[in-house]
């Protein structure tokens, strides 16, 4: 059994899922985004967040709520046709989880493999080359209006 099957089995055993806003719901202790108000934490189950298309492939964006402007976390499945883009305000931290390939950073090809981490400053034109699974942490929180293309 691979790790995805184990995760499905684990979630099924405790009834874990996400509500539409990206907050964790559990059959043991049902919570919602509203129940996190006034608390000093949020919880998400990234592999249960619905995937959305992005320039790199498909992203599952945790903590992407209107009131959160601090940071988000994305589980991204990079497709082979990732599109070069940049951000004017966002800094991104990538962590390669699976696959090997390259990160194109301002035209320079950097080889990457699992556990490689990349710090991408605003203005850096970037894209991943090759099929990979990554964690992306945008700071401040991801804003789709801050995706730019040449």
N, C-alpha and C positions, 0 to 999 in steps of 0.2 A: 504494500500500500504506500503510495507517495504522500507527501505532506498535505496536499490539497484534500485527498480523501480523508485523512486523519482529522483535518480541520472541520470538514463537513460532518463527520461522525461526532466530534466533540461538541460542535454547535447544536447538532440535533439532540444530543443527550441532555443538554441544559436549556434548550429552547432559545438560543441566542439569535437575534436578528436586529436589523436597523429599521428605525422609522424613516419616513421620507426626508427628514431634515438632517440625517446623519448622526443621530445620537443612538446609543446602545439601548436595545430593549432585551430583556431577559425574562424567560418564563419564571425564574426564581424571584426576580425583583424588577418588575416592569418600570422602566424609566423613560422619560422623553426629554426633548430639549427644554421644555418649560420647567421640568423638575431640576435642571441644572442651574436655573437662575438663582443667584445668591450663593452658589457654591464656588469653591476654589478649584474645581476640576471639571473636565469633560472626559467621556470615554467613547471610543468608536471601535467597531469591528471592521477594519478596512476591507477585508475580502468579501464582506457582505454589502458594502456600499455600491449602489448601481454605477456601472462604468459609463463615462461620457467620452465622446470623441474629443481629441486634443491634437495639436500639431505633431506630437510624438507618437500617437496611437490611441490608446484608451486609458483614461485615468479614473481612479476611485478616490474621490476627494473627501477626506475626513476633516471634521471641524469646520466645514464650509457653511457657516451660518451668518446671517446678516449682522448680528451683534459681535461676532468675533473678527477683530481686525488685526490680531497679533501674529498668528501664523496658522498654516494648515499643513496637513500631511497627505501625500498622494501615493497610492500604489499604482504604478504606471506599467502597462504592457507596451513596450516600444515595438513599433512595426518597422519593417525594413524601409518604408518610405517616409520616415520622419522629416518634417519640414523645418528648415532653418528659421529661427525667430529670435526675438530678444524682448527684454522688458525694460522699461524706463525707470520703474520704481522697485520692482521685486529683486531680491537676492534669492537664489535657489541653491539648495544643497542636495546633490544627488548621491545616492548610495546604490551601487549595482548589487542586486541580489542574485540574479541568474543570467546566464548568457555571457558572451564575449563579443567585443566589437571595438568601436571607436567612439569617442566624443569629439565632434568638430567644434572647436572653441576659437572664435575669431579667425577662422580659416585654418587653424592648426589641428591636425589629427592626432589625438591622444589615445593610445591603446587602453582599454578597460576590461576588467574581468570581475568576478564576484568579490565583494568587499572593497572595491575601489570607490573612493568618495571624491566628489568634485564640488568646489565652491564657485558658483557662477554669479558674478557681480552684475548690477544693472548695466545695460548697454552691450554686454557680451553676446555676439551672435552665436547661437549654439543649436546643436541637434545631435541626437544619438544615431549612430550608424550600425545596424545589425539588430537582430531580434534579441531583446533583453527584458528583464523585469527589474524595475528600480523602485526605490522609495525616493520621493522628492519632497523636500520641506521648503516651501516658499515663505519668505519673511519680508515684509508683512504678509498677512493672509492673502491667498491667491485672489486676484481680481482679473476676470476675463477681459476687461477693457485695457489691460496692460500687456497684451500680446501684440507684438508688432512684427511686420514682415517687410523686407526690402523689395 
